[in-house]
Amino acid sequence: MSPAQWQAGVRPGPPGPGVRRTILLVIVTFLAVAALAAAALVFVLLKGRSEGIPDPYAGAYPVVTAAPTPTSTVSWAPSGPPAGRLRPFPGKGSKVTGVIVDKIAGLAYARLGAPWKTKGAGSHSAGQEYSVEKPKFRWLTGAYSAPMEDKLAPAATGPQALRAAAELTAQESVKLLDGKLTPIAGQQLKVNGRPAWLAGYRAGFTNSISGVTERTMVVVAVNTGRRLPGVMEISVAKQVYKLLPDILTLIKSLKVVR
């Protein structure tokens, strides 16, 4: 039969079971031999490295190093003499409608009426603020309390620990907004007979929120007898400076609670 006749007539069938078994056996044998060879190579390389023999593949391995652990050291030193007593702000201010008790911070202070509203804890343990939702959100005032941040504790030690706590807290609050602080007050206080420190500032912002480029800020750090001082932060935007008297209302109402 010619090739043409073979192609048009009888075609070879699929290999029989015996042939398939033979092919499978050859493949399995090949893979087993390859695996044994690879294992032998790894053994020789490891043995050579353990015996001090130069590694012929040195420099070809991927270099894996541990990621550096981020470190941030907070430090503080007095930049100069304290700025002095906080001067009174003219005006009447908001009505006092109750008391906010923050047992986490160990502080209590006046709850103010409209336009202030009590807010959830958020990053603080208690507080109140005045914000406008429409036509766009604007955060205008805030009075919040919390224990001093743990990360500030190493720098807030010694005889000026409370001053350090107040000033470092103020610096942290404006850091993300490119704020610049100009001191307007710095003085010792007594809150229920316990030592405290007041730090006051005019804060200017280049990265402003809702068009607020200036705020008056006051931070009071109080030795509440706990591991960390209790801190109250008060901020009033320039757009509502008519509420500046509320700062003194809050400071005068401050108490230490257990």
Salt bridges, closest charged atoms under 4 A:
GLU51 OE2 - LYS47 NZ 2.50
ASP150 OD1 - ARG227 NH2 2.83
GLU167 OE2 - ARG163 NE 2.84
GLU172 OE1 - LYS151 NZ 2.95
GLU172 OE2 - LYS175 NZ 2.76
GLU233 OE2 - HIS124 NE2 3.16
